[in-house]
Amino acid sequence: MAERFFEKRLASMKARSHARVVAMARGMDGVINLAGGDPDFDTPGHITDALQKGIAEGKTHYPPTHGLPALRSAIAEY
């Protein structure tokens, strides 16, 4: 099977490029590595509250590919 990439630019990214990005991030304050999906701090209460609310409302599936309009607007205004 041929190797496929979601983003063509990633196909040309060398392993050392990724290592450089990781090394740069280590030297920066406030960067949180989420690569392992398990940060080294507890999830803030406002996030767990929102998660519980979303579950209760049945929001348990992936959002539309292009995102949620209200969230996109809020991000754009930020």
C-alpha positions as CSV (number, residue, x, y, z in Angstrom):
1,M,0.0,0.0,0.0
2,A,1.3,3.4,-0.9
3,E,2.1,5.8,1.9
4,R,-0.5,8.6,2.2
5,F,-0.4,11.9,4.0
6,F,-3.3,14.2,4.9
7,E,-1.1,17.3,4.3
8,K,1.3,17.3,1.4
9,R,3.8,19.5,3.3
10,L,4.1,16.7,5.9
11,A,5.4,14.3,3.3
12,S,8.5,16.3,2.8
13,M,9.1,16.9,6.5
14,K,12.2,15.1,7.6
15,A,12.4,13.3,11.0
16,R,15.1,15.8,12.1
17,S,12.6,18.7,11.4
18,H,10.2,17.2,14.0
19,A,13.1,16.7,16.4
20,R,14.0,20.4,16.0
21,V,10.5,21.5,16.7
22,V,10.4,19.4,19.8
23,A,13.7,20.7,21.0
24,M,12.6,24.3,20.4
25,A,9.4,23.7,22.4
26,R,11.4,22.3,25.3
27,G,13.2,25.6,25.6
28,M,10.0,27.7,25.6
29,D,8.0,28.7,28.6
30,G,4.3,27.8,28.6
31,V,4.5,25.1,26.0
32,I,2.4,22.0,26.8
33,N,3.3,18.8,25.0
34,L,0.1,17.0,24.2
35,A,1.8,14.4,21.9
36,G,1.2,11.6,24.4
37,G,-2.3,12.7,25.1
38,D,-1.6,12.7,28.9
39,P,-0.4,16.0,30.3
40,D,1.3,16.1,33.6
41,F,-1.4,18.3,35.3
42,D,-5.0,17.8,36.2
43,T,-7.7,18.9,33.8
44,P,-9.1,22.3,35.0
45,G,-12.6,22.2,36.5
46,H,-14.2,24.4,33.9
47,I,-13.1,21.9,31.2
48,T,-14.4,18.9,33.1
49,D,-17.7,20.7,33.7
50,A,-18.0,21.5,30.0
51,L,-17.2,17.9,29.2
52,Q,-19.9,16.6,31.5
53,K,-22.4,19.1,30.1
54,G,-21.6,18.0,26.5
55,I,-22.0,14.3,27.4
56,A,-25.4,15.0,29.0
57,E,-26.5,16.9,25.9
58,G,-25.5,14.0,23.7
59,K,-22.5,15.8,22.1
60,T,-20.4,12.6,21.9
61,H,-19.4,12.5,18.2
62,Y,-16.8,14.3,16.2
63,P,-17.8,17.8,15.0
64,P,-18.3,18.7,11.3
65,T,-15.0,18.6,9.3
66,H,-15.0,22.4,9.0
67,G,-15.7,22.9,12.7
68,L,-18.5,24.4,14.7
69,P,-19.6,27.8,13.4
70,A,-19.9,29.4,16.9
71,L,-16.4,28.1,17.9
72,R,-14.9,29.2,14.6
73,S,-16.3,32.7,15.1
74,A,-15.1,32.9,18.7
75,I,-11.6,31.8,17.7
76,A,-11.5,34.4,14.8
77,E,-12.6,37.2,17.2
78,Y,-9.9,36.2,19.7
